[in-house]
Amino acid sequence: MNHRSVKSLTLLAAGMATVGALTVAPAQAATATATTTSSTTETCSPWSLQSGLSTQVCASITGDSVQFLGRVGLAGPPSPDFPPQPQTLVTTLSGQVVGGPSLGSSSQYVNFLASTVTVNGPTATVACGSTVSGTFAVTKFGWGPTPVTVNATVPC
């Protein structure tokens, strides 16, 4: 082998190593986003569309403590021709033990522009093994709510 062939093979091997590293990186990133801490579990509803917005509700469980969270985001990327306008939204977030008592409810005004906003809702202590249900709704003058719901079981 001459010097040029060795150099070409070295470059080819380096290129293949780079491709291998790039194909492994996304799988590692996906795994990192799917992990939760050993003490907290978050269960979320799918995102639901409502008048150009996406809404989601989550139950964050740590031990026997449950907190409900609502999220509001854009349904898609903003258009350069029609940038997002500030909106005042009314949010309602409630939780209950399925087949049992209410865990509370909260209503808040939220100023929304383009970034996802998280609304903190009721927090309660719940017996292990119980199933909890959270509901999140967003309204604005001119359109009514399209609530999203999540169910989660408190682990023992």
Secondary structure, DSSP 8 states (H G I E B T S, - for coil): --HHHHHHHHHHHHHHHHHHHHHHHHHHHHHHHH---SSEEEEE---EEETTEEEEEEEEEETTEEEEEEEEEESS---SSS----EEEEEEEEEEETTS-EEEEEEEEEEESSS-EEEEEEEEE--TT-EEEEEEEEEBTTB----EEEEEE---
